[in-house]
Structure formats: structure tokens, C-alpha cells
């Protein structure tokens, strides 16, 4: 059987467009095409005989191919590793670009990744280069990769490279590399590791000079370990290593940081004694130490000494002194130094204004100077790093009542590039504008705050209640409750549970006729256990009533009572009337029950209507229960009127049950009313109920119509109730206030 040859599918190595053909191939292709005959070169007429013809003019020469400007290879590789995940396919793509990785390519990629802040990519490419691409790193390579890792706090990786990888390639670690790593541990606040590396240097055969001593001294002084710094400094002297200018500056800085000024001054004296001339950095460091310690007199002496020693005071010197005077509340001296800087033509930096502005912003009398300083910063395009500068100035202006000035400063603060306005500044401005009657401007500030979205930042501080409550109340009172709710929901995400704000939202939604939204806010308050306001509940109930939703109004009323608030009699009456008029008599009866149990004895006219409607609808047991509740709470209903109304509306049995209940409880009902009930029973031929009621009336000593009694006895006899007729006859004949036990039992049984 013949073997079939399957087509060979080659893998697609790259999706890039094909590169232009090599020059040789293009030349070959050009030679295969027919060419036009070249015209003969012309010989000038005045040329000597045998002279060579001159070349054609430049305009007639064929245009040469311009050289192609390709980007450097290391930038291409860096672009690839930054945008693609590190896989075997990516490594193969890099090999296709450069089968062998040379030092310039590796160094370029590492430097580019470090400059972009991607030390992790630099490390990954470095490992790929020496593990899989045959690259052998040298000292220059490690001098690039180790500082890159140290700057991004990848200290363990950098340490492994220095102590393990470098020796494996025959590259001995040197002092600059270890000093950089020691300094990185110091910046990362891990001084113990910095000390370990420093003590390891002799074992690695690396001599320790002032470079490494300076690095370890700074690393341990960053954490305030001045005693250890003294020991290392003494060891430095004992080993014969001469301290240099950087050593003394580091010690003065560290002792000043720990507020050990005696040690700092002693180091300054030793420096001069050992012939090391202090420079401007030394004096500025000592100045900063005295200012940090709060001794401005000593700081001023050092400041004056600089001129005597021939050291020119620079911007740093003035910045330190200005900051010290402002912190000591000596703004006059700070302003004088600031003016002196301008006269000397020294550079005013962001730190200059940062030191001066707090003193100007907190003083009402210097507000104009503060605003001028803000204008100077804007002209010099200096962006303050301290957000409190504008916050303080806006606060001072609002306190002084200069709201227009506060708005102007706020607008200028937004013009600085890369400057995020402190949300508290918006809050102070909104509070001041609302207090000054400019609530519309406060709403515009709020719109700007919500548009920026800075309020939702996890690092942003929470606004004070005095800042957001006035603007929320204004919005809710002027038909913008939805905007107020959107603002407050952002505050809720920051953990704000403000009772006043919640109640303002409920009142706002209720006034705008959106009780459902108000009810949702109320549910949030219940879940968060925030105290509610009775006025808010009352407005919510009224809002449901205005929308003709009495059932929801009853629910809101129940919620009000569940939160411990007592509704007003008028509110009870409104809900009961709305339910009653809507045909919800039993629901109105439940509201009436709650009202009576809460001790509200008003609105008895509505209660009488509800009782009558219950009897008329046949809810006798419920109605009698409500009557009993009213009596127990001291609000006796008008039973005479109720019985008469029932009889007139042909609700005889309901009237009989109510009368029977009144007789059993000995309520104050006139016997004439009972006569009307009896008459109605006679008319309806309800013989036995009439007999029972008549017996009870006579038992109570009441007087009845004799003719009616005779007619009742005749009815009893005709219906076969002769025994009951005899008992009734005996009762009427004896005319006693009470009957015998036997007759009473028989009457009650009947």
C-alpha cells in the first residue's frame, strides 16, 4: 500500500508583517527586470581632450533608499515583557529577536524596567538571560539589578543576588553594592538586617570604609537607636577608618532626630577638631536639629554663625528657620525671613510656602498675605504637598465671614496640577456658606465634591456632621431630597450614621410625596439602630394619607409606636378616619385599640362610629371587646345612643348582646333604653332573648311595661315555653328586687 504523504504544516512563528527583502534579493529582482538604456554622459565643450565625462546631475540620479530607523532592540524586548505574561512562548519570541543576549541588550532591558518601576520584570528577565539564554553577568550587570531591586523593597532577592548569585559567576561582592543594600534595609525600617550585612563584610573579604559605615549609621539612626550608633562610630575610630563629612552629617542628623542635642553638638565640635570643614549641609542639619528640639535661640545662633564662617545661607537654611518660627507662633520673624529670601534672589520652593502658610492661614489679620502667597505659588507653578494649607486658609476665611474670598481660594486650589483637594475643605466651605445664607453656592460645592469622587476614597477623611447636615437639610427642604440622599449614601459607606441627616431625608421624601423612599430610609435606621424623630414618623404617616394609602399609613403609625414614639391624637384620628372611610373597619378598630392602650382618650366620636360599624357588620365579639377596653381605660362609650342606633337599624340581636353585656357588667344604661331593646325584640318575635333580658332587668330592679310582659307571657305559652311563662309571672307578681336561686338559674338557663 502506497504511503500517503501528509502536508507539512509549519508553525506560525510570528503574526508580524513580513520584513522587507534583503538587499541582495532586491538587487537580484531588480536585475531580472528590463532596464531603460542609460543616456551617454556629456562632455563639456571646454574640457581637454580625453577628459572623462561628468556624472549626471543630482536631479537625474535615482533616489537612494533612505535608511530605516528601527527602535533599539532592548526597547522592543521591554515592550514585549511589559505587555505579555511571562511564558515559554514569550521566551521563544525573545530568542527569535536575538538568539544571543549580549551585555548592552540585557543592561538596556534592566535599566528600562527599573526606570518604569518594574523591578520584578527586571529580575525575571535577568534570570531568563543567565539561566536559559547563556548570558554571563558581570559586575556592571549586578550594579544595575541590585539597586533596582533595593529601590522597590525587593530586599530578599537583592540579598540572594549579592551573596549567592554574584560568587557563582566569579564576581566578588564589592563595598558599593553592599552599602546600597544596607541603605535599602535602613529605608525599609529593618536596621537589624542592615547591621547583619555590615558585620558580614569582613567574612566576605570586603574592607569597610567610610562608605559602608555611613550607610549603616544612617540605617540604625532612622529608627532612633543612637546608643548603637555611638558603638559603631567608636568601632570606626578603633579600626582606623577616618570619618568623612558625610559621616558627621549623618551623626548630627541622627542625634537631632532623637533630640539628643548634646551629642549632636559634640559631634559638630569633633568634626572641627579633626579638620573636617562643615559645609552648608552640616549647618542646615544642625539648624533642623535645633528647630526640632524647639530651641529657636540656639538655631538662630547657628544661622548667624554661617555667615561668620563664610558659609552662604541657602534656601534650605531659610526654609528651616521659617518653619521653626511659624511652629513657635512667631509669624513676624518668619515673614521677615521670607521677605529677605526674595530680596536675596533665593529660590522659593514648595517647602518655603509649606513652612510659612500655616502661620498666615491661622491668623485673620494675615489673610491677605496668605492669599497673596497662594497667588505666588500659582505663578511659580508650585504644587503644595500639604493639603492642610488651603484647608486652613478656607477655614479662616469662613470664620471671618469672607465667603467670597473662601470660594476664590477654593477655586485656585483646584488649579494646581496633581493636587487633590482635601474633602474636609469642601465640608468647611459648605458649612460656612450655609451659615452665611448662601445655600445655593453650598450646593454647587457639593456637586463638585460628588463629581470628583474623592469622598469615596478609602484614605479620605470623614466629613464633620456640622459640614454636611446644613446642606442636606437645605436640599430636603427645597425639593432635592434625591440629591441629598445620594450624597448621604456616600457618607454611609464611610460609616456615618447621623440621626439628623436620616430624619432630614425622611422629612424630605415625605414632603415630596415619596413615602416609599422615606420608609426605606426608616428601615435603614432600624437596621443600624439609629434613633428616630417623632416628627419624621408623623410626616411619613401624613404622606401616606395624602396619597390615599391608609393601610401603609397604619403600618407607618405602628412603626412609630414600635420606635417608642406616641402619636398625637390628631394623627390617630386621621388614620382611623382614613381607614373607616375606606371600608377598613376592623383595621380602624385595631388602631383604636392601640390608641386607647396608649392612654389617648380623645377622638371618642370616631371610636363610636367604629363600634357601631363593627356591630352593623356582625363583628359583635370584637365590638364588645373594644367597649370593655374603653371602660377599663376610663373612657365610657355612650351605650344608650349605641343601643338606640342598633335598634333603629334593625340590628336587634346585636343590640340584645350589647344590652346583655351591659346588664352583666352593671353599666350605667337607662332602663328606657332597655325598653327600646325589649320592644325591638318583641317586634322581631325574639321570645326567649326578650324573656332573658326581662328577667335581668327585673333582677336589677327595673320597671317594665306590664302590657308588654303579658304579651310576652302569651307568646311563651303559645310557643310551648310554659315553664318560663310561669317564672316570669311569678317575678312580676312578687315584684321583688331579686328572684330565688332556682328561678334565677332557670332564667339564666333560658
Legacy VTK file of the C-alpha trace (Angstrom):
# vtk DataFile Version 3.0
C-alpha trace
ASCII
DATASET POLYDATA
POINTS 750 float
0.000 0.000 0.000
1.431 3.325 -1.004
2.280 5.642 1.843
0.403 8.887 1.755
2.470 11.980 2.246
0.645 14.373 4.533
1.238 18.066 4.045
3.697 19.525 6.493
2.177 22.384 8.479
4.819 24.711 9.758
4.067 26.648 12.941
3.340 30.295 12.565
6.195 31.944 14.410
5.016 35.490 14.308
1.993 37.435 13.227
4.047 40.486 12.352
4.087 41.631 8.724
6.937 40.249 6.693
10.130 42.256 6.812
11.369 43.787 3.580
13.544 41.526 1.448
17.312 41.688 1.942
19.339 43.969 -0.282
20.831 41.073 -2.250
17.397 39.684 -3.027
16.127 43.088 -4.066
19.151 43.582 -6.271
18.585 40.186 -7.888
14.969 41.020 -8.527
15.962 44.361 -9.983
18.428 42.694 -12.377
15.725 40.477 -13.840
13.614 43.407 -14.902
14.403 45.150 -18.196
16.137 48.453 -17.751
15.863 51.527 -19.916
19.052 52.417 -21.808
21.257 54.804 -19.945
21.937 58.002 -21.867
25.601 58.702 -22.545
27.363 61.104 -20.280
28.000 64.527 -21.701
31.487 66.024 -22.003
31.794 69.767 -21.523
32.828 71.686 -24.623
35.768 73.393 -22.927
37.094 70.148 -21.400
40.530 68.938 -22.580
40.768 66.054 -24.909
40.494 62.662 -23.234
38.717 64.048 -20.201
36.208 61.740 -18.546
32.557 62.566 -18.948
30.924 64.323 -15.994
28.335 62.405 -13.961
24.678 63.214 -14.459
23.225 65.951 -12.292
21.836 65.070 -8.881
18.271 65.596 -10.040
18.716 62.829 -12.605
20.298 60.360 -10.124
17.941 57.564 -8.968
16.779 58.174 -5.397
18.634 56.062 -2.852
16.634 54.022 -0.301
16.553 56.040 2.948
17.966 54.149 5.916
15.257 52.508 8.086
15.015 53.843 11.601
14.234 50.862 13.823
13.757 51.253 17.579
16.535 49.845 19.786
16.266 46.141 20.409
16.177 46.481 24.182
13.110 48.754 23.924
11.345 46.164 21.777
12.083 43.444 24.314
10.991 45.695 27.176
7.758 46.449 25.345
7.098 42.725 24.943
7.741 41.709 28.544
5.653 44.602 29.908
2.563 43.706 27.888
2.658 39.924 27.770
2.602 37.322 30.517
5.897 35.540 31.042
5.576 32.208 29.270
7.734 29.896 27.219
6.246 31.446 24.109
7.464 34.872 25.202
10.958 33.490 25.791
10.939 31.956 22.313
9.886 35.289 20.846
12.823 36.991 22.577
15.215 34.338 21.196
13.853 34.943 17.705
14.634 38.620 18.039
18.105 37.982 19.450
19.443 34.425 19.518
22.281 35.579 21.779
21.783 38.108 24.533
24.724 40.442 24.851
25.530 42.827 27.701
24.157 46.035 26.102
20.798 44.363 25.451
20.497 42.934 28.978
21.643 46.153 30.596
19.212 48.182 28.494
16.229 45.993 29.445
17.135 46.030 33.146
17.602 49.805 33.158
14.340 50.389 31.294
12.333 48.126 33.601
13.866 49.767 36.677
13.084 53.234 35.337
9.465 52.157 34.792
9.243 50.925 38.380
9.037 47.259 37.344
11.920 45.723 39.231
10.055 42.410 39.150
10.310 42.336 35.336
13.977 43.283 35.519
14.629 40.339 37.855
12.641 37.928 35.690
14.468 38.944 32.530
17.812 38.776 34.336
17.117 35.206 35.457
16.000 34.214 31.981
19.136 35.735 30.475
21.643 33.800 32.576
19.655 30.604 33.096
18.288 29.907 29.611
19.917 32.292 27.178
23.554 31.684 28.052
24.232 35.193 29.273
27.054 35.573 31.789
26.520 38.623 34.026
29.427 40.772 35.067
29.926 43.363 37.771
28.172 46.064 35.754
25.107 43.866 35.432
24.869 43.336 39.174
25.480 47.040 39.737
22.270 47.654 37.770
19.991 44.910 39.079
20.786 45.111 42.807
19.931 48.838 43.258
16.812 48.350 41.131
15.563 45.610 43.463
16.567 47.544 46.571
14.654 50.631 45.447
11.422 48.602 45.153
11.850 46.910 48.578
12.650 43.534 46.984
15.406 43.162 49.543
15.489 39.385 49.909
16.000 38.960 46.159
18.732 41.591 46.156
20.455 39.894 49.116
20.391 36.499 47.374
21.899 38.026 44.249
24.722 39.639 46.225
25.559 36.705 48.490
24.801 33.736 46.202
24.480 34.634 42.523
27.457 37.000 42.268
30.013 34.490 43.679
28.623 31.736 41.447
29.701 33.777 38.422
33.073 34.624 39.903
32.072 38.201 40.700
33.076 39.147 44.216
30.641 41.491 46.001
32.102 44.928 46.472
31.524 47.603 49.069
29.333 49.943 46.946
26.871 47.139 46.241
26.649 46.112 49.879
26.419 49.733 51.004
23.454 50.264 48.682
21.772 47.170 50.124
22.450 48.313 53.688
20.930 51.708 52.912
17.880 49.991 51.406
17.333 47.987 54.603
17.521 51.244 56.524
14.863 52.883 54.344
12.687 49.810 54.821
12.997 50.249 58.627
14.839 46.919 59.074
18.032 48.069 60.800
18.852 44.622 62.191
19.361 43.213 58.700
21.486 46.219 57.785
23.734 45.531 60.801
23.993 41.825 59.874
25.180 42.676 56.367
27.627 45.217 57.756
29.132 42.690 60.165
29.294 40.087 57.392
31.567 42.213 55.206
34.899 41.119 56.803
33.922 37.444 56.350
33.313 38.156 52.668
36.722 39.760 52.373
35.295 43.233 51.771
37.101 46.062 53.591
34.822 48.513 55.366
35.401 52.171 54.636
33.506 55.333 55.427
31.016 54.434 52.672
29.653 51.363 54.446
29.939 52.952 57.896
27.852 55.893 56.735
25.206 53.574 55.303
24.839 51.512 58.481
24.870 54.581 60.728
22.017 56.132 58.797
20.097 52.833 58.775
20.148 52.490 62.560
19.652 56.177 63.322
16.474 56.143 61.211
14.944 54.024 63.964
16.303 56.172 66.787
18.974 53.735 68.013
21.502 56.357 68.995
23.321 54.110 71.508
24.121 51.563 68.809
25.216 54.380 66.542
27.718 55.510 69.187
29.160 51.996 69.424
29.555 51.694 65.659
31.146 55.150 65.498
33.630 54.178 68.225
34.385 50.935 66.347
35.001 53.006 63.229
37.591 55.088 65.058
39.132 51.962 66.595
39.517 50.336 63.159
41.322 53.406 61.914
38.649 54.419 59.437
38.635 58.209 59.200
35.145 59.725 59.351
34.385 61.988 56.435
31.980 64.881 56.009
29.068 62.550 55.260
29.743 60.625 58.482
29.490 63.706 60.659
26.440 64.977 58.800
24.741 61.623 59.303
25.532 61.598 63.031
24.296 65.146 63.536
21.129 64.335 61.617
20.518 61.140 63.595
21.161 62.665 67.023
18.928 65.585 66.094
16.230 63.144 65.064
16.459 61.587 68.530
16.587 65.080 70.111
19.994 64.300 71.642
21.339 67.774 71.094
24.316 67.392 73.415
25.574 64.517 71.293
24.886 66.435 68.081
26.843 69.485 69.332
29.697 67.249 70.481
29.902 65.639 67.037
29.899 69.109 65.484
32.850 70.066 67.699
34.730 66.811 66.974
34.246 67.483 63.295
36.074 70.791 63.533
38.741 69.316 65.792
39.542 66.580 63.246
39.957 69.142 60.498
36.751 68.369 58.633
35.277 71.642 57.421
31.495 71.873 57.846
29.559 72.762 54.743
26.111 74.216 54.197
24.524 70.775 54.586
26.154 70.408 58.002
24.831 73.738 59.243
21.391 73.108 57.795
21.285 69.717 59.500
22.250 71.283 62.831
19.689 74.045 62.269
16.963 71.492 61.674
18.001 69.614 64.822
17.684 72.741 66.994
14.337 73.604 65.431
13.096 70.059 66.018
14.159 70.376 69.655
12.247 73.681 69.909
15.312 75.780 70.780
14.978 78.662 68.336
17.586 80.769 70.148
20.299 78.187 69.522
19.036 77.721 65.982
19.329 81.473 65.373
22.915 81.441 66.683
23.838 78.713 64.192
22.021 80.662 61.478
24.111 83.756 62.241
27.293 81.700 62.582
27.020 80.521 58.991
27.825 83.985 57.655
30.778 84.361 60.023
32.226 81.036 58.873
31.939 82.000 55.242
29.052 79.605 54.562
26.414 81.143 52.387
22.896 80.574 53.684
20.795 78.903 51.025
17.076 78.259 50.578
17.195 75.228 52.861
18.551 77.343 55.711
15.763 79.873 55.389
13.094 77.173 54.987
14.153 75.521 58.242
14.117 78.794 60.159
10.780 79.897 58.689
9.189 76.614 59.673
10.622 76.870 63.188
9.338 80.420 63.711
5.867 79.507 62.455
5.678 76.484 64.765
6.715 78.778 67.651
3.912 81.227 66.700
6.478 83.898 65.744
4.982 84.725 62.390
6.571 88.190 62.218
10.082 86.719 62.198
9.051 84.109 59.631
7.613 86.773 57.303
10.816 88.850 57.682
12.949 85.873 56.626
10.580 85.180 53.726
10.998 88.778 52.553
14.763 88.512 52.946
14.781 85.431 50.710
13.065 87.396 47.977
15.488 90.279 48.318
18.466 87.938 48.024
17.005 86.234 44.999
16.898 82.829 46.642
14.616 80.201 45.152
11.211 79.982 46.823
10.290 76.308 46.806
7.228 74.390 47.823
8.796 73.778 51.230
9.170 77.536 51.731
5.460 78.133 51.319
4.608 74.949 53.249
6.518 76.314 56.231
5.100 79.840 56.026
1.443 79.242 55.054
0.239 77.704 58.355
1.262 80.847 60.185
-0.527 83.098 57.697
-3.632 80.943 57.348
-4.365 80.674 61.061
-4.204 84.455 61.620
-7.205 86.518 60.496
-5.086 89.649 60.252
-2.739 87.998 57.753
-5.363 86.507 55.466
-4.492 88.976 52.714
-0.821 87.932 52.888
-1.858 84.296 52.760
-3.929 84.877 49.630
-1.016 86.704 48.024
1.233 83.762 48.878
-1.262 81.455 47.146
-1.083 83.642 44.055
2.735 83.473 44.166
2.603 79.683 44.347
0.288 79.578 41.361
2.565 81.860 39.344
5.623 79.765 40.196
3.671 76.562 39.443
4.463 75.146 42.848
2.105 72.408 43.987
1.832 72.147 47.772
2.186 68.670 49.176
0.387 69.609 52.366
-3.383 69.698 51.763
-3.992 71.437 55.073
-2.620 74.716 53.693
-5.758 75.505 51.717
-7.967 73.879 54.337
-6.639 76.234 56.998
-6.976 79.284 54.797
-10.540 78.449 53.765
-11.431 77.787 57.416
-10.004 81.139 58.497
-11.829 82.994 55.733
-15.136 81.300 56.524
-14.707 82.058 60.230
-14.004 85.700 59.385
-17.133 85.805 57.204
-15.264 86.352 53.923
-17.179 83.718 51.969
-16.304 85.164 48.566
-12.624 85.013 49.451
-13.015 81.439 50.645
-14.644 80.483 47.344
-11.875 82.164 45.392
-9.140 80.360 47.344
-11.013 77.095 46.850
-11.157 77.637 43.103
-7.431 78.388 42.982
-6.641 75.225 44.921
-8.211 73.222 42.086
-5.892 74.848 39.543
-2.753 73.203 40.939
-1.720 70.148 38.974
-1.675 66.770 40.692
-3.247 68.299 43.806
-6.219 66.545 45.363
-8.340 68.890 47.428
-8.997 67.655 50.953
-12.695 66.669 51.303
-12.741 68.489 54.634
-12.135 71.697 52.702
-15.406 71.112 50.863
-17.101 70.470 54.192
-15.808 73.660 55.809
-16.863 75.646 52.761
-20.366 74.137 52.677
-20.813 74.778 56.391
-19.699 78.401 56.060
-21.858 79.075 53.002
-24.966 77.606 54.625
-24.334 79.603 57.795
-23.930 82.732 55.675
-27.175 82.183 53.807
-25.526 81.161 50.519
-27.024 77.711 50.356
-27.134 77.611 46.555
-23.365 78.123 46.443
-23.010 75.354 49.016
-24.976 73.042 46.711
-22.595 73.891 43.852
-19.648 72.971 46.081
-21.416 69.712 46.935
-21.922 68.942 43.220
-18.214 69.455 42.654
-17.325 67.171 45.568
-19.559 64.377 44.296
-18.261 64.792 40.755
-14.638 64.463 41.909
-15.431 61.260 43.799
-12.780 61.980 46.432
-15.272 61.306 49.199
-15.302 57.574 48.393
-11.532 57.235 48.575
-10.512 54.914 51.445
-7.854 57.413 52.506
-10.150 60.443 52.528
-11.232 61.677 55.991
-14.874 61.675 57.052
-16.706 64.988 56.970
-17.961 66.532 60.194
-21.699 66.480 60.909
-21.729 70.277 61.057
-20.467 70.289 57.454
-22.993 68.016 55.756
-26.140 68.387 57.872
-26.945 72.009 56.855
-26.693 71.307 53.121
-28.672 68.059 53.461
-31.403 69.875 55.365
-31.483 72.632 52.732
-31.772 70.132 49.883
-34.540 68.204 51.638
-36.455 71.413 52.312
-36.229 72.564 48.701
-37.298 69.532 46.698
-33.855 67.950 46.119
-34.046 65.061 48.537
-32.750 62.579 45.965
-29.505 64.535 45.630
-29.233 64.751 49.406
-29.758 61.001 49.695
-27.101 60.257 47.045
-24.655 62.426 48.994
-25.501 60.858 52.333
-25.257 57.322 50.971
-21.623 58.089 50.118
-21.158 59.146 53.722
-22.845 55.953 54.889
-20.173 53.950 53.062
-17.654 55.710 55.304
-19.549 54.531 58.395
-21.636 57.669 59.050
-24.931 57.064 60.910
-26.212 60.547 61.615
-29.651 60.847 63.189
-30.265 64.397 61.964
-29.366 63.534 58.362
-31.577 60.426 58.350
-34.545 62.342 59.712
-34.000 65.152 57.215
-34.169 62.613 54.383
-37.368 61.096 55.769
-38.987 64.514 56.087
-37.814 65.489 52.608
-39.198 62.389 50.909
-42.444 62.705 52.861
-42.921 66.339 51.854
-42.201 65.498 48.221
-44.850 62.780 48.226
-42.494 59.811 48.015
-43.254 57.964 51.273
-41.833 54.694 49.929
-38.350 56.223 49.785
-38.830 57.632 53.276
-39.896 54.211 54.503
-36.723 52.696 53.023
-34.601 55.239 54.913
-36.529 54.374 58.063
-35.770 50.683 57.529
-32.048 51.503 57.240
-32.232 53.419 60.510
-33.905 50.453 62.174
-31.217 48.047 60.967
-28.457 50.363 62.144
-30.255 51.096 65.428
-30.245 54.844 64.805
-32.740 56.799 66.975
-35.641 58.254 65.019
-37.530 61.531 65.314
-41.307 61.531 66.040
-41.784 64.415 63.630
-40.318 62.320 60.805
-42.691 59.460 61.588
-45.658 61.831 61.666
-44.722 63.310 58.293
-44.379 59.806 56.845
-47.878 58.897 58.068
-49.310 62.129 56.653
-47.588 61.461 53.336
-49.266 58.071 53.015
-52.605 59.619 53.958
-52.229 62.289 51.270
-51.609 59.544 48.714
-54.815 57.853 49.941
-52.938 54.797 51.177
-54.424 54.268 54.650
-53.046 50.741 55.048
-49.481 51.985 54.583
-50.258 54.886 56.885
-51.336 52.383 59.542
-48.060 50.477 59.045
-46.102 53.709 59.439
-48.110 54.506 62.572
-47.282 51.095 64.045
-43.606 51.666 63.230
-43.771 54.978 65.027
-45.070 53.300 68.169
-42.516 50.484 67.857
-39.754 53.098 67.931
-41.145 54.376 71.237
-42.932 57.499 69.965
-46.510 58.358 70.932
-48.584 59.634 68.014
-50.698 62.697 68.608
-54.487 62.354 68.999
-54.942 64.157 65.690
-52.680 61.616 63.943
-54.650 58.710 65.423
-57.870 60.349 64.303
-56.593 60.923 60.762
-55.556 57.301 60.340
-58.778 55.929 61.835
-60.953 58.160 59.675
-58.984 57.239 56.536
-59.358 53.531 57.265
-63.018 53.917 58.212
-63.871 55.890 55.101
-62.030 53.304 53.008
-64.158 50.497 54.403
-61.397 49.009 56.572
-63.436 48.999 59.777
-61.586 46.200 61.563
-58.195 47.788 60.749
-59.522 51.070 62.118
-60.671 49.120 65.175
-57.108 47.881 65.733
-55.801 51.451 65.509
-58.457 52.475 68.021
-57.323 49.660 70.319
-53.695 50.887 70.122
-54.833 54.458 70.779
-56.791 53.509 73.891
-53.987 51.289 75.207
-51.570 54.238 74.831
-53.869 56.311 77.056
-55.206 58.617 74.353
-58.850 59.274 75.331
-59.690 61.812 72.660
-61.456 61.077 69.382
-64.377 59.236 71.027
-66.682 60.385 68.248
-64.649 58.350 65.747
-64.494 55.460 68.200
-68.315 55.452 68.430
-68.553 55.267 64.639
-66.144 52.360 64.566
-68.064 50.493 67.315
-71.355 50.987 65.522
-69.859 49.821 62.233
-68.477 46.698 63.916
-71.921 45.845 65.302
-73.555 46.618 61.992
-71.152 44.276 60.187
-71.707 41.495 62.687
-68.329 41.696 64.453
-70.072 41.592 67.810
-67.376 39.924 69.886
-64.727 42.370 68.631
-67.018 45.330 69.257
-67.858 44.194 72.798
-64.143 43.700 73.439
-63.470 47.270 72.339
-66.262 48.520 74.625
-64.754 46.649 77.541
-61.296 48.089 76.734
-62.699 51.603 76.652
-64.392 51.132 80.006
-61.235 49.718 81.596
-59.265 52.756 80.401
-61.758 55.259 81.769
-63.452 56.316 78.557
-67.029 55.029 78.825
-68.785 54.933 75.450
-72.325 56.232 75.016
-74.094 52.871 75.182
-77.567 54.400 75.227
-77.003 56.036 71.867
-75.310 52.933 70.501
-78.207 50.662 71.552
-80.796 53.033 70.133
-78.902 53.272 66.809
-78.703 49.493 66.561
-82.409 49.094 67.200
-83.267 51.737 64.664
-81.112 49.972 62.072
-82.821 46.607 62.714
-79.750 45.082 64.320
-81.845 43.640 67.130
-79.701 40.640 68.102
-76.553 42.803 68.145
-78.385 45.261 70.387
-79.520 42.381 72.594
-75.974 41.092 73.038
-74.674 44.561 73.878
-77.527 45.123 76.335
-76.946 41.707 77.883
-73.222 42.611 78.273
-74.169 45.959 79.856
-76.551 44.276 82.303
-73.954 41.703 83.318
-71.315 44.421 83.949
-73.874 46.732 85.575
-73.063 49.588 83.209
-74.916 52.859 83.526
-77.618 52.419 80.891
-81.111 53.858 81.319
-83.993 51.414 81.605
-85.814 53.311 78.890
-83.088 52.209 76.508
-83.562 48.649 77.653
-87.287 49.053 76.986
-86.484 50.006 73.412
-84.365 46.904 73.029
-87.162 44.776 74.522
-89.677 46.397 72.235
-87.473 45.596 69.255
-87.199 42.002 70.432
-90.976 41.793 70.814
-91.391 43.182 67.339
-88.953 40.672 65.883
-90.643 37.875 67.907
-87.416 37.007 69.660
-89.255 35.495 72.618
-86.534 33.771 74.584
-83.954 36.619 74.248
-86.668 39.021 75.390
-87.535 36.737 78.341
-83.862 36.505 79.391
-83.335 40.240 79.173
-86.551 40.973 81.027
-85.523 38.709 83.859
-82.200 40.527 84.178
-83.900 43.903 84.115
-86.268 42.902 86.920
-83.334 41.447 88.822
-81.660 44.866 88.631
-84.878 46.445 89.945
-86.004 47.916 86.702
-89.597 48.782 85.820
-91.100 47.337 82.636
-94.357 47.750 80.752
-96.959 45.348 82.132
-98.802 45.023 78.814
-95.637 44.054 77.083
-94.938 41.482 79.781
-98.388 39.978 79.393
-97.869 39.770 75.646
-94.506 38.097 76.199
-96.030 35.502 78.552
-98.733 34.728 75.985
-96.014 34.268 73.343
-94.062 31.952 75.629
-97.114 29.818 76.299
-98.064 29.684 72.630
-94.553 28.564 71.741
-94.519 25.871 74.395
-92.364 27.655 76.969
-94.971 27.445 79.765
-92.354 26.984 82.471
-90.592 30.237 81.503
-94.026 31.928 81.381
-94.794 30.810 84.948
-91.419 32.052 86.169
-91.952 35.420 84.517
-95.461 35.624 86.007
-94.122 34.912 89.480
-91.399 37.538 89.061
-93.875 40.151 88.003
-96.348 39.192 90.743
-93.827 39.200 93.570
-92.183 42.405 92.251
-89.119 41.566 94.266
-85.696 43.122 93.664
-84.329 39.640 93.200
-85.579 36.127 92.462
-84.883 32.882 94.205
-81.793 30.958 93.315
-83.828 28.375 91.467
-85.759 30.876 89.406
-82.556 32.793 88.632
-80.868 29.655 87.414
-83.879 28.818 85.256
-83.990 32.327 83.850
-80.334 32.335 83.059
-80.626 28.879 81.541
-83.475 30.040 79.341
LINES 1 751
750 0 1 2 3 4 5 6 7 8 9 10 11 12 13 14 15 16 17 18 19 20 21 22 23 24 25 26 27 28 29 30 31 32 33 34 35 36 37 38 39 40 41 42 43 44 45 46 47 48 49 50 51 52 53 54 55 56 57 58 59 60 61 62 63 64 65 66 67 68 69 70 71 72 73 74 75 76 77 78 79 80 81 82 83 84 85 86 87 88 89 90 91 92 93 94 95 96 97 98 99 100 101 102 103 104 105 106 107 108 109 110 111 112 113 114 115 116 117 118 119 120 121 122 123 124 125 126 127 128 129 130 131 132 133 134 135 136 137 138 139 140 141 142 143 144 145 146 147 148 149 150 151 152 153 154 155 156 157 158 159 160 161 162 163 164 165 166 167 168 169 170 171 172 173 174 175 176 177 178 179 180 181 182 183 184 185 186 187 188 189 190 191 192 193 194 195 196 197 198 199 200 201 202 203 204 205 206 207 208 209 210 211 212 213 214 215 216 217 218 219 220 221 222 223 224 225 226 227 228 229 230 231 232 233 234 235 236 237 238 239 240 241 242 243 244 245 246 247 248 249 250 251 252 253 254 255 256 257 258 259 260 261 262 263 264 265 266 267 268 269 270 271 272 273 274 275 276 277 278 279 280 281 282 283 284 285 286 287 288 289 290 291 292 293 294 295 296 297 298 299 300 301 302 303 304 305 306 307 308 309 310 311 312 313 314 315 316 317 318 319 320 321 322 323 324 325 326 327 328 329 330 331 332 333 334 335 336 337 338 339 340 341 342 343 344 345 346 347 348 349 350 351 352 353 354 355 356 357 358 359 360 361 362 363 364 365 366 367 368 369 370 371 372 373 374 375 376 377 378 379 380 381 382 383 384 385 386 387 388 389 390 391 392 393 394 395 396 397 398 399 400 401 402 403 404 405 406 407 408 409 410 411 412 413 414 415 416 417 418 419 420 421 422 423 424 425 426 427 428 429 430 431 432 433 434 435 436 437 438 439 440 441 442 443 444 445 446 447 448 449 450 451 452 453 454 455 456 457 458 459 460 461 462 463 464 465 466 467 468 469 470 471 472 473 474 475 476 477 478 479 480 481 482 483 484 485 486 487 488 489 490 491 492 493 494 495 496 497 498 499 500 501 502 503 504 505 506 507 508 509 510 511 512 513 514 515 516 517 518 519 520 521 522 523 524 525 526 527 528 529 530 531 532 533 534 535 536 537 538 539 540 541 542 543 544 545 546 547 548 549 550 551 552 553 554 555 556 557 558 559 560 561 562 563 564 565 566 567 568 569 570 571 572 573 574 575 576 577 578 579 580 581 582 583 584 585 586 587 588 589 590 591 592 593 594 595 596 597 598 599 600 601 602 603 604 605 606 607 608 609 610 611 612 613 614 615 616 617 618 619 620 621 622 623 624 625 626 627 628 629 630 631 632 633 634 635 636 637 638 639 640 641 642 643 644 645 646 647 648 649 650 651 652 653 654 655 656 657 658 659 660 661 662 663 664 665 666 667 668 669 670 671 672 673 674 675 676 677 678 679 680 681 682 683 684 685 686 687 688 689 690 691 692 693 694 695 696 697 698 699 700 701 702 703 704 705 706 707 708 709 710 711 712 713 714 715 716 717 718 719 720 721 722 723 724 725 726 727 728 729 730 731 732 733 734 735 736 737 738 739 740 741 742 743 744 745 746 747 748 749
